[in-house]
Amino acid sequence: MFEVTVRDQFASAHQLHGYDGPCRYMHGHTWKVEIVITGQDLDRIGLLADFRGLKTKLKEVLQPLDHVVLNELPAFKDINPSTENIARHIYRTLKESLRPLNLKHVQVWESDITSVIYYE
């Protein structure tokens, strides 16, 4: 089994409504995002997935999240843009565009020491 990993990042602001702490106020992060693709079968030149193509697809998903207030996006209209919900949003948005590749998980860091992994 092979795993292929690609990382990128985006910067945005958010606030967590209902949170009892400083994150209830508007603040920002430079979110780091990692995607992992898995599979056993390589193509005719020995690749599971092309890094360039994966980076492009990830960038396309992250671009609408970059330099915005996440709370104002339709994806977060009815839910807090928590790291958990951001990871799930990225996973579900990206999964369809990567078929037939298998998206194992998406990991989102809101800081160097805290992250969330989402998979289905």
Backbone as a printed PyTorch tensor [residue, N CA C, xyz], in Angstrom:
tensor([[[  0.8530,  -1.1830,   0.0000],
         [  0.0000,   0.0000,   0.0000],
         [  0.8900,   1.2350,   0.0000]],

        [[  0.4910,   2.2160,  -0.7940],
         [  1.2140,   3.4830,  -0.8600],
         [  0.3590,   4.5990,  -0.2680]],

        [[  1.0200,   5.5900,   0.3070],
         [  0.3750,   6.8190,   0.7440],
         [  1.1250,   7.9830,   0.1110]],

        [[  0.3870,   8.8790,  -0.4980],
         [  0.9470,  10.0910,  -1.0920],
         [  0.3930,  11.2690,  -0.2990]],

        [[  1.2770,  12.1750,   0.1020],
         [  0.8950,  13.3060,   0.9490],
         [  1.2390,  14.6190,   0.2670]],

        [[  0.3010,  15.5590,   0.3440],
         [  0.5140,  16.9140,  -0.1800],
         [  0.0440,  17.8940,   0.8860]],

        [[  0.7850,  18.9860,   1.0490],
         [  0.4370,  20.0200,   2.0300],
         [  0.3220,  21.3800,   1.3580]],

        [[ -0.5200,  22.2220,   1.9560],
         [ -0.6520,  23.6170,   1.5350],
         [ -1.1430,  24.3950,   2.7520]],

        [[ -1.4430,  25.6520,   2.5700],
         [ -1.9330,  26.4680,   3.6760],
         [ -2.7930,  27.5960,   3.1520]],

        [[ -3.5780,  28.1720,   4.0580],
         [ -4.3640,  29.3600,   3.7360],
         [ -4.5110,  30.1710,   5.0200]],

        [[ -4.7810,  31.4430,   4.8690],
         [ -4.9590,  32.3420,   6.0090],
         [ -6.3940,  32.8460,   6.0020]],

        [[ -7.0190,  32.8370,   7.1640],
         [ -8.3810,  33.3440,   7.2610],
         [ -8.7020,  33.6780,   8.7140]],

        [[ -9.8410,  34.3520,   8.8740],
         [-10.3230,  34.7210,  10.2010],
         [-11.5990,  33.9390,  10.4960]],

        [[-11.8700,  33.7640,  11.7770],
         [-13.1260,  33.1360,  12.2030],
         [-13.3810,  33.4620,  13.6570]],

        [[-14.5850,  33.1470,  14.0950],
         [-14.9230,  33.2010,  15.5070],
         [-15.8600,  32.0410,  15.7850]],

        [[-15.8120,  31.5480,  17.0080],
         [-16.6220,  30.4000,  17.3970],
         [-17.7760,  30.8650,  18.2750]],

        [[-18.9530,  30.9590,  17.6850],
         [-20.1370,  31.3800,  18.4290],
         [-20.4750,  30.3300,  19.4860]],

        [[-20.7860,  30.7990,  20.6950],
         [-21.1420,  29.9000,  21.7820],
         [-19.9570,  29.3580,  22.5570]],

        [[-18.7620,  29.7010,  22.1340],
         [-17.5570,  29.2160,  22.8170],
         [-17.2760,  30.1020,  24.0260]],

        [[-16.9730,  29.4940,  25.1640],
         [-16.6860,  30.2480,  26.3790],
         [-15.1810,  30.4170,  26.5300]],

        [[-14.6350,  31.3470,  25.7900],
         [-13.2000,  31.6080,  25.8100],
         [-12.8660,  32.6250,  24.7390]],

        [[-11.5910,  32.9270,  24.5950],
         [-11.1990,  33.9940,  23.6680],
         [-11.5010,  33.6910,  22.1970]],

        [[-11.7010,  32.4390,  21.8410],
         [-11.9910,  32.1190,  20.4370],
         [-13.3910,  32.5590,  20.0180]],

        [[-14.1800,  33.0510,  20.9670],
         [-15.4980,  33.5960,  20.5960],
         [-15.3510,  34.9380,  19.8810]],

        [[-14.1710,  35.5350,  20.0040],
         [-13.8940,  36.7990,  19.3220],
         [-13.2200,  36.5190,  17.9770]],

        [[-13.4090,  37.4190,  17.0650],
         [-12.7890,  37.2800,  15.7440],
         [-11.2690,  37.2180,  15.8980]],

        [[-10.6760,  36.2290,  15.2380],
         [ -9.2150,  36.0690,  15.2500],
         [ -8.8240,  35.2980,  13.9960]],

        [[ -7.5470,  35.2320,  13.7260],
         [ -7.0930,  34.5890,  12.4960],
         [ -6.0740,  33.5020,  12.7200]],

        [[ -5.9180,  32.6880,  11.6950],
         [ -4.9290,  31.6120,  11.6910],
         [ -4.3270,  31.5080,  10.2970]],

        [[ -3.1410,  30.9830,  10.2350],
         [ -2.6210,  30.4530,   8.9910],
         [ -2.7840,  28.9480,   9.1140]],

        [[ -3.8200,  28.4380,   8.4760],
         [ -4.1760,  27.0270,   8.5640],
         [ -3.2690,  26.2270,   7.6490]],

        [[ -2.7300,  25.1520,   8.1600],
         [ -1.9440,  24.2250,   7.3460],
         [ -2.8340,  23.0190,   7.0640]],

        [[ -2.7890,  22.5470,   5.8230],
         [ -3.6640,  21.4550,   5.4030],
         [ -2.8240,  20.3750,   4.7400]],

        [[ -3.0730,  19.1300,   5.1420],
         [ -2.3980,  17.9760,   4.5510],
         [ -3.4590,  17.0010,   4.0690]],

        [[ -3.2810,  16.5000,   2.8470],
         [ -4.1540,  15.4440,   2.3520],
         [ -3.3130,  14.1960,   2.1130]],

        [[ -3.9290,  13.0410,   2.3510],
         [ -3.2490,  11.7620,   2.1440],
         [ -4.1000,  10.9120,   1.2140]],

        [[ -3.4770,  10.4710,   0.1270],
         [ -4.1030,   9.5900,  -0.8590],
         [ -3.4910,   8.2080,  -0.6770]],

        [[ -4.3180,   7.1510,  -0.7390],
         [ -3.7950,   5.7930,  -0.6020],
         [ -4.1810,   4.9410,  -1.8040]],

        [[ -3.3850,   3.9170,  -2.0280],
         [ -3.6890,   2.9640,  -3.0830],
         [ -2.5700,   1.9710,  -3.2670]],

        [[ -2.8510,   0.9260,  -4.0330],
         [ -1.8620,  -0.1200,  -4.2870],
         [ -1.3700,  -0.1200,  -5.7270]],

        [[ -2.1870,   0.3680,  -6.6250],
         [ -1.8670,   0.2600,  -8.0450],
         [ -1.2200,   1.5340,  -8.5680]],

        [[ -0.0380,   1.3760,  -9.1210],
         [  0.6720,   2.4980,  -9.7310],
         [  0.3180,   2.5750, -11.2060]],

        [[  0.4470,   3.7630, -11.7720],
         [  0.1720,   3.9030, -13.2010],
         [  1.3500,   3.3670, -14.0140]],

        [[  1.2900,   3.5240, -15.3200],
         [  2.2990,   2.9240, -16.2000],
         [  3.7010,   3.4890, -16.0010]],

        [[  3.8100,   4.6830, -15.3750],
         [  5.1480,   5.2410, -15.1310],
         [  5.5640,   5.1390, -13.6620]],

        [[  4.7500,   4.4190, -12.8630],
         [  5.1330,   4.1620, -11.4880],
         [  4.6310,   5.1640, -10.4650]],

        [[  3.5420,   5.8810, -10.7620],
         [  2.9900,   6.8610,  -9.8250],
         [  1.6350,   6.4080,  -9.3130]],

        [[  1.3860,   6.6180,  -8.0360],
         [  0.0370,   6.4480,  -7.5020],
         [ -0.7990,   7.6680,  -7.8770]],

        [[ -0.2080,   8.8480,  -7.6970],
         [ -0.8720,  10.1120,  -8.0220],
         [  0.2100,  11.1430,  -8.3110]],

        [[ -0.0820,  12.0250,  -9.2320],
         [  0.8540,  13.0790,  -9.6070],
         [  0.8180,  14.1950,  -8.5500]],

        [[  1.9580,  14.4830,  -7.9300],
         [  2.0160,  15.5570,  -6.9280],
         [  1.4700,  16.8690,  -7.4870]],

        [[  1.8380,  17.1910,  -8.7000],
         [  1.4170,  18.4670,  -9.2960],
         [ -0.1020,  18.5540,  -9.3810]],

        [[ -0.7410,  17.4720,  -9.8300],
         [ -2.1960,  17.4590,  -9.9230],
         [ -2.8630,  17.5490,  -8.5650]],

        [[ -2.3140,  16.8460,  -7.5870],
         [ -2.8740,  16.9110,  -6.2330],
         [ -2.7410,  18.3000,  -5.6400]],

        [[ -1.5800,  18.9200,  -5.8430],
         [ -1.3740,  20.2810,  -5.3230],
         [ -2.3600,  21.2570,  -5.9610]],

        [[ -2.5980,  21.1000,  -7.2590],
         [ -3.5340,  21.9750,  -7.9640],
         [ -4.9470,  21.8120,  -7.4200]],

        [[ -5.3830,  20.5640,  -7.2470],
         [ -6.7380,  20.3200,  -6.7360],
         [ -6.8950,  20.8320,  -5.3040]],

        [[ -5.8800,  20.6350,  -4.4700],
         [ -5.9510,  21.1370,  -3.1060],
         [ -6.0150,  22.6620,  -3.1130]],

        [[ -5.1970,  23.2930,  -3.9110],
         [ -5.1950,  24.7530,  -3.9940],
         [ -6.5630,  25.2820,  -4.4290]],

        [[ -7.2130,  24.5950,  -5.3650],
         [ -8.5480,  25.0050,  -5.8290],
         [ -9.5700,  24.9630,  -4.6970]],

        [[ -9.4570,  23.9770,  -3.8180],
         [-10.3810,  23.8620,  -2.6890],
         [-10.0740,  24.9010,  -1.6160]],

        [[ -8.8010,  25.2080,  -1.4210],
         [ -8.4160,  26.1570,  -0.3740],
         [ -8.5960,  27.6140,  -0.7840]],

        [[ -8.5360,  27.9060,  -2.0600],
         [ -8.5880,  29.2960,  -2.5290],
         [ -9.8130,  30.0570,  -2.0040]],

        [[-11.0190,  29.4720,  -2.0310],
         [-12.1720,  30.2240,  -1.5010],
         [-12.1150,  30.4670,   0.0060]],

        [[-11.2520,  29.7540,   0.7160],
         [-11.1150,  29.9190,   2.1630],
         [-10.0370,  30.9240,   2.5350]],

        [[ -9.2620,  31.3470,   1.5610],
         [ -8.0820,  32.1740,   1.8180],
         [ -8.4410,  33.6480,   1.9450]],

        [[ -7.9600,  34.2710,   3.0000],
         [ -8.1210,  35.7030,   3.2660],
         [ -9.5850,  36.1460,   3.2640]],

        [[-10.4040,  35.3590,   3.9640],
         [-11.8130,  35.6890,   4.1460],
         [-12.1680,  35.4680,   5.6150]],

        [[-13.3660,  35.8900,   5.9750],
         [-13.9380,  35.5480,   7.2730],
         [-14.7580,  34.2820,   7.0410]],

        [[-14.3050,  33.1830,   7.5840],
         [-14.9430,  31.8910,   7.3090],
         [-16.4100,  31.8630,   7.7180]],

        [[-16.7690,  32.5560,   8.7840],
         [-18.1610,  32.5960,   9.2350],
         [-19.1010,  33.1400,   8.1710]],

        [[-18.5870,  33.9050,   7.2260],
         [-19.4240,  34.5190,   6.1960],
         [-19.6300,  33.6260,   4.9720]],

        [[-18.9600,  32.4890,   4.9100],
         [-19.0840,  31.5980,   3.7570],
         [-20.3280,  30.7150,   3.8780]],

        [[-20.9530,  30.3780,   2.7490],
         [-22.1300,  29.4940,   2.7930],
         [-21.8670,  28.1640,   3.5040]],

        [[-20.6840,  27.6150,   3.3680],
         [-20.3650,  26.3270,   3.9950],
         [-20.4650,  26.3830,   5.5200]],

        [[-20.3210,  27.5820,   6.0880],
         [-20.3350,  27.7240,   7.5410],
         [-21.4890,  28.6080,   8.0110]],

        [[-22.5040,  28.7000,   7.1820],
         [-23.6640,  29.5270,   7.5130],
         [-24.3470,  29.0400,   8.7870]],

        [[-24.5020,  27.7180,   8.9150],
         [-25.2410,  27.1520,  10.0410],
         [-24.3760,  26.4140,  11.0480]],

        [[-23.0620,  26.4070,  10.8290],
         [-22.1450,  25.7250,  11.7510],
         [-20.9320,  26.6080,  12.0020]],

        [[-20.3170,  26.4350,  13.1570],
         [-19.0880,  27.1730,  13.4500],
         [-17.9660,  26.6920,  12.5280]],

        [[-17.1270,  27.6030,  12.0730],
         [-15.9540,  27.1940,  11.2940],
         [-14.8260,  26.7400,  12.2300]],

        [[-15.1240,  25.7110,  12.9860],
         [-14.1150,  25.1140,  13.8620],
         [-13.1130,  24.3570,  13.0010]],

        [[-12.0000,  24.0120,  13.5670],
         [-11.0150,  23.2290,  12.8200],
         [-11.6340,  21.9140,  12.3590]],

        [[-12.4650,  21.3170,  13.2000],
         [-13.1470,  20.0740,  12.8320],
         [-14.0310,  20.2670,  11.6040]],

        [[-14.8530,  21.3180,  11.6200],
         [-15.7520,  21.5600,  10.4910],
         [-15.0040,  21.9780,   9.2300]],

        [[-13.8990,  22.6740,   9.3870],
         [-13.0760,  23.0380,   8.2290],
         [-12.4800,  21.7790,   7.6040]],

        [[-11.9580,  20.8850,   8.4330],
         [-11.3750,  19.6400,   7.9160],
         [-12.4220,  18.8200,   7.1670]],

        [[-13.6230,  18.7090,   7.7330],
         [-14.6910,  17.9560,   7.0630],
         [-15.0810,  18.6170,   5.7450]],

        [[-15.1880,  19.9370,   5.7330],
         [-15.5300,  20.6680,   4.5040],
         [-14.4890,  20.4220,   3.4130]],

        [[-13.2240,  20.5240,   3.7580],
         [-12.1580,  20.2970,   2.7730],
         [-12.2100,  18.8570,   2.2680]],

        [[-12.3570,  17.9050,   3.1730],
         [-12.4100,  16.4930,   2.7830],
         [-13.5430,  16.2480,   1.7850]],

        [[-14.7370,  16.6720,   2.1390],
         [-15.8990,  16.3960,   1.2900],
         [-15.8310,  17.1310,  -0.0370]],

        [[-15.3040,  18.3230,  -0.0410],
         [-15.1620,  19.0760,  -1.2890],
         [-14.1130,  18.4350,  -2.1880]],

        [[-13.0320,  18.0060,  -1.6090],
         [-11.9140,  17.4480,  -2.3690],
         [-12.1650,  16.0270,  -2.8420]],

        [[-12.8730,  15.2440,  -2.0490],
         [-13.0390,  13.8200,  -2.3440],
         [-13.6000,  13.5790,  -3.7430]],

        [[-14.6180,  14.2930,  -4.1190],
         [-15.2370,  14.0980,  -5.4300],
         [-14.2820,  14.4320,  -6.5660]],

        [[-13.4920,  15.4790,  -6.4040],
         [-12.6020,  15.8970,  -7.4950],
         [-11.3980,  14.9680,  -7.6560]],

        [[-11.1560,  14.1060,  -6.6700],
         [ -9.9960,  13.2120,  -6.7310],
         [-10.3300,  11.8170,  -7.2500]],

        [[-11.6010,  11.5190,  -7.4500],
         [-11.9650,  10.1770,  -7.9310],
         [-11.2440,   9.8690,  -9.2210]],

        [[-10.7220,   8.6840,  -9.4200],
         [-10.9290,   7.4680,  -8.6490],
         [ -9.9070,   7.2630,  -7.5260]],

        [[ -9.0870,   8.2570,  -7.2390],
         [ -8.1210,   8.1120,  -6.1530],
         [ -8.8430,   8.0270,  -4.8100]],

        [[ -8.2140,   7.3620,  -3.8480],
         [ -8.7930,   7.1950,  -2.5160],
         [ -8.2180,   8.2420,  -1.5700]],

        [[ -9.0580,   9.1890,  -1.1610],
         [ -8.6510,  10.1890,  -0.1750],
         [ -8.7690,   9.5610,   1.2130]],

        [[ -7.6380,   9.2920,   1.8490],
         [ -7.6260,   8.6460,   3.1700],
         [ -8.1080,   9.6150,   4.2460]],

        [[ -7.4670,  10.7820,   4.3070],
         [ -7.8860,  11.7720,   5.2910],
         [ -7.3540,  13.1610,   4.9380]],

        [[ -7.9220,  14.1290,   5.6370],
         [ -7.4690,  15.5190,   5.5840],
         [ -7.0870,  15.8990,   7.0020]],

        [[ -5.9200,  16.5050,   7.1510],
         [ -5.4950,  17.0100,   8.4570],
         [ -5.3420,  18.5170,   8.3550]],

        [[ -5.9300,  19.2250,   9.3220],
         [ -5.8800,  20.6880,   9.3510],
         [ -5.2750,  21.1080,  10.6820]],

        [[ -4.2260,  21.9370,  10.5890],
         [ -3.5900,  22.5200,  11.7730],
         [ -4.0340,  23.9650,  11.8950]],

        [[ -4.4810,  24.3570,  13.1000],
         [ -4.7360,  25.7780,  13.3270],
         [ -3.5450,  26.4300,  14.0110]],

        [[ -2.6230,  25.6100,  14.4950],
         [ -1.3660,  26.1000,  15.0550],
         [ -0.3390,  24.9970,  14.8650]],

        [[  0.8800,  25.2580,  15.2770],
         [  1.9330,  24.2580,  15.1400],
         [  1.7410,  23.0610,  16.0630]],

        [[  0.8730,  23.1870,  17.0660],
         [  0.7320,  22.1070,  18.0520],
         [ -0.6900,  21.5540,  18.1530]],

        [[ -1.6260,  22.0640,  17.3520],
         [ -2.9960,  21.5580,  17.4060],
         [ -3.5230,  21.2970,  16.0080]],

        [[ -4.1230,  20.1230,  15.8150],
         [ -4.6580,  19.7710,  14.5110],
         [ -5.8410,  18.8190,  14.6560]],

        [[ -6.5470,  18.6460,  13.5570],
         [ -7.6790,  17.7260,  13.4680],
         [ -7.5000,  16.8980,  12.2070]],

        [[ -7.8090,  15.5980,  12.3170],
         [ -7.8470,  14.7250,  11.1510],
         [ -9.2870,  14.3380,  10.9080]],

        [[ -9.7310,  14.4370,   9.6440],
         [-11.0900,  14.0160,   9.2770],
         [-11.0070,  12.9890,   8.1690]],

        [[-11.8390,  11.9330,   8.2870],
         [-11.9710,  10.9180,   7.2380],
         [-13.3530,  10.2930,   7.3270]],

        [[-13.7570,   9.6410,   6.2570],
         [-15.0570,   8.9420,   6.2370],
         [-14.8180,   7.4990,   5.8630]]])
